[in-house]
Amino acid sequence: MKLAVSSLIWLLRGYQLFISPFLPHSCRFYPSCSEYACQALEKYGFGKGILLSCRRVLKCHPLHPGGLDPLP
């Protein structure tokens, strides 16, 4: 499981460094969804980290006000 978590975090950090800077800033939450996913995976591990990350991404739509949304 540690390898899976490390691999996902590595992919997310790569996205943050090499792809995200070229996209318009559109995340309505703080921290951003990718940062939230990294934090969730680091704190809770694979299972709960993936669940929290998916729940967060599903909240990302125009009808949600966004704002500060820290990990539970």
C-alpha contacts under 8 A as a table, 3 or more apart, distances in Angstrom:
res1	aa1	res2	aa2	distance
1	M	4	A	5.08
1	M	5	V	6.26
1	M	45	G	7.86
1	M	46	F	6.63
2	K	5	V	5.11
2	K	6	S	6.00
2	K	45	G	7.77
2	K	46	F	7.87
3	L	6	S	5.09
3	L	7	S	5.97
4	A	7	S	5.11
4	A	8	L	6.18
4	A	46	F	7.20
5	V	8	L	5.21
5	V	9	I	6.16
5	V	41	L	6.28
5	V	42	E	7.51
5	V	45	G	6.63
5	V	46	F	5.68
6	S	9	I	5.16
6	S	10	W	6.03
7	S	10	W	5.01
7	S	11	L	6.22
8	L	11	L	5.07
8	L	12	L	6.16
9	I	12	L	5.03
9	I	13	R	6.06
9	I	38	C	5.56
9	I	41	L	7.40
10	W	13	R	5.19
10	W	14	G	6.15
11	L	14	G	5.03
11	L	15	Y	6.24
12	L	15	Y	5.01
12	L	16	Q	6.23
12	L	34	S	6.24
12	L	35	E	7.93
12	L	38	C	7.00
13	R	16	Q	4.94
13	R	17	L	6.15
14	G	17	L	5.15
14	G	18	F	5.80
14	G	19	I	7.51
15	Y	18	F	5.45
15	Y	19	I	4.99
15	Y	20	S	5.97
16	Q	19	I	6.13
16	Q	20	S	5.03
16	Q	21	P	7.12
16	Q	34	S	7.36
17	L	20	S	6.52
17	L	21	P	6.84
18	F	21	P	6.64
18	F	22	F	7.79
19	I	22	F	5.74
19	I	23	L	6.97
20	S	23	L	5.27
20	S	24	P	7.97
21	P	24	P	7.74
27	C	30	Y	7.86
27	C	32	S	5.94
27	C	33	C	7.05
27	C	60	C	7.65
28	R	32	S	7.64
28	R	60	C	7.10
28	R	65	P	7.43
28	R	66	G	4.83
28	R	67	G	6.25
29	F	32	S	5.55
29	F	33	C	7.04
29	F	66	G	4.87
29	F	67	G	4.72
29	F	68	L	5.87
29	F	69	D	6.37
30	Y	33	C	7.79
30	Y	66	G	7.95
30	Y	67	G	5.91
30	Y	68	L	4.86
30	Y	69	D	5.98
30	Y	70	P	7.48
31	P	35	E	5.94
31	P	36	Y	5.82
31	P	68	L	7.03
31	P	69	D	6.89
31	P	70	P	7.05
32	S	35	E	5.21
32	S	36	Y	6.02
33	C	36	Y	4.97
33	C	37	A	6.12
33	C	53	S	7.44
33	C	56	R	6.87
33	C	57	V	6.59
34	S	37	A	5.08
34	S	38	C	6.34
35	E	38	C	5.09
35	E	39	Q	6.20
36	Y	39	Q	5.12
36	Y	40	A	6.03
36	Y	53	S	6.92
36	Y	70	P	7.58
36	Y	71	L	7.29
37	A	40	A	5.05
37	A	41	L	6.09
37	A	49	G	6.83
37	A	50	I	7.43
37	A	52	L	7.51
37	A	53	S	4.96
38	C	41	L	5.24
38	C	42	E	6.14
39	Q	42	E	5.13
39	Q	43	K	6.02
39	Q	71	L	7.76
40	A	43	K	5.22
40	A	44	Y	5.67
40	A	45	G	7.21
40	A	48	K	7.60
40	A	49	G	4.55
40	A	50	I	7.61
40	A	52	L	6.77
40	A	53	S	6.94
40	A	71	L	6.87
41	L	44	Y	5.48
41	L	45	G	4.75
41	L	46	F	5.80
41	L	48	K	7.60
41	L	49	G	4.30
41	L	50	I	6.93
42	E	45	G	5.88
42	E	49	G	7.66
43	K	49	G	7.55
44	Y	47	G	7.60
44	Y	48	K	5.73
44	Y	49	G	5.36
45	G	48	K	6.27
45	G	49	G	5.45
46	F	49	G	5.17
46	F	50	I	5.90
47	G	50	I	5.46
47	G	51	L	6.40
48	K	51	L	4.98
48	K	52	L	6.07
49	G	52	L	5.28
49	G	53	S	6.07
50	I	53	S	5.05
50	I	54	C	6.06
51	L	54	C	5.25
51	L	55	R	6.14
52	L	55	R	5.10
52	L	56	R	6.14
53	S	56	R	5.09
53	S	57	V	6.27
54	C	57	V	5.14
54	C	58	L	6.15
55	R	58	L	5.19
55	R	59	K	6.52
56	R	59	K	5.25
56	R	60	C	6.80
57	V	60	C	5.21
58	L	61	H	7.43
59	K	64	H	6.56
60	C	64	H	6.73
60	C	66	G	7.52
61	H	64	H	5.75
62	P	65	P	7.47
66	G	69	D	7.61
